[in-house]
Amino acid sequence: MHTVKSTCCYCGTGCGVEIDAEGDAVLAIRGDASHPANFGRLCTKGLTLPLSRHAASRAHVPTLRTDKATPRQPARRRKVKVR
């Protein structure tokens, strides 16, 4: 197990978080006591970060939809033309 320091992504405050991880699994999350934005505290949204990591509805790639009748499709990268 190792601990990674990061920043919460849910709002613009930028609270510090410490994430306990093992391999690709998130084991625990807590506020970073040394971070000046939150001093070790986390709101409800910050405490649920591990839940969003494995959510089935989470987008893993950008998607596009041409119209409302067709389902979203993974976006393809277009080559940029250099003049």
Phi, psi and omega in degrees: 000143176222157181249132180243131174269135182211189179238137178293140185258003189282332180215185183276358181293319179078045180298144177278137178231151172244125185246121173272123183226152173224111186066237180262001184265135174270119182267321182201159176220143178208163178290148179274112184297337182267002182273130185289345182280328186226351176048041175092356180262151176226145175280179181299320180296317180296324179291341180265010179308316179298330179293322181287338180298324185246018181293135182295332183272001182289131178283131178257342177221153175296144178234154178231155176225128182282326175205173185287346181277339182256146178289161178294143179238149176302137181287142176255143178283136177258145177284141179271131178274128179261128181263000000 
